[in-house]
Amino acid sequence: MDDDISKAIEFLVHSAGDIGRAKERAVKADKMIGHIEALMSKASDEKSADARKMDARASERYLEAINESAEAEGEMAKLYSLRQAAVMKVEAWRTWQSTMRSVRT
């Protein structure tokens, strides 16, 4: 169990950078959806604003931006979940250690 706890603590110590980069990627990807929509809408030959917006949203670039955003959010959720699991392992270990100390006395 101590090896698992060491790995959990190591992950907690070193995961902040990965989480920060994942958050940065997710924010950029989310904003890129609107940017791509605006670019594609501007490039559309449609006359009405609604038609240009629909044309933009039907574009391959818009779909790629949505997929990138979803992947980035998924990576961030994965890292948060792994971090939470590591915290729970450490907390379970601390509780177990406390119980063992009280049994010995």
N, C-alpha and C positions, 0 to 999 in steps of 0.2 A: 504493500500500500504506500510506503514512503516514496517509492519511485514514481508512482502516479501523482502523488502530491508535489514532488519536485518538478515534474513535467507541467503540472497545472500552474504552479507558481511561476515557472519559467515562461509559460505562455502568457500569463497575466503581465509579467514584466515587459515582455518583448512584443506584445500584440498592438500596443498603442499606435505605433507607426503604420502598421498595416490597416488598422481601422481608420486612421486619419486619411490615408491614401484612398481607401474605399469610399469614404464619405466625400472626399474631393471629387472622385470620379462620378459618384452618384449625382452630386449637385450639378456638375458640368453637363452630364448626360441629360438630366431633367431639363435644364435650361436650353440645351441644344434642340430639343423637340420644338419649342416655340420659335427658335431661330430658323430652323429648317422650314417650319410652316410658313414663316414670314417670307423667306427667300423663294420658296416654291409658289406661294400665293402671288408674289410680285412678278414672277416669271410666267404666270398663267395668262392665257389669252382670253379667259372667260371675262364676261362683262360685269356681272354683279359680284359684290364682295363675298356673298355666301357661296357662289359657284367657284370663285377663286380659292376660297378656303377648302371646299370639298375637293377640288382638284389637287391642292397642296397635300391634303391628308391622304389622298389616294396614291401619292408618289412613292417610289421605292426608297428615296432618301428619308422620307418621313417614317416609313416602316423601319428602316435601319436605325434611326434615332430612337424609336420606341423600344426596339430590341436591345440596344445598348443601355438604355435607361433601366430596363428590366433586369438585365444581367448585372449591372452595377448595384442596383438595390438588393438583388439576390445575394451577391457577394458580401454586402454590408450586413445583411440579416444573418448570414452564415457566421461571420466573424463575431457579431454580437452574441449569437447563440453559443458559440464555442467559448466565448469569454464568460458567459453566465454559467455554463457547465463547469468551467474551471473554478469559478467562485464557489459554486455549490459543493464541489469536491473538497475544497479547502475547508469550508464550513463544516462539512460532515466529518472530516478528519479532526478538526478542532473539538467538535462535540465528543467524538470517540475518545480523544486524548483526555478530555475533562472527565469523562465517565470512568476511564481507566484509573485516573489519579484518585477519584473518590472511592473506587473499589479497593485500592491498595491501602488507604488510610483507615 
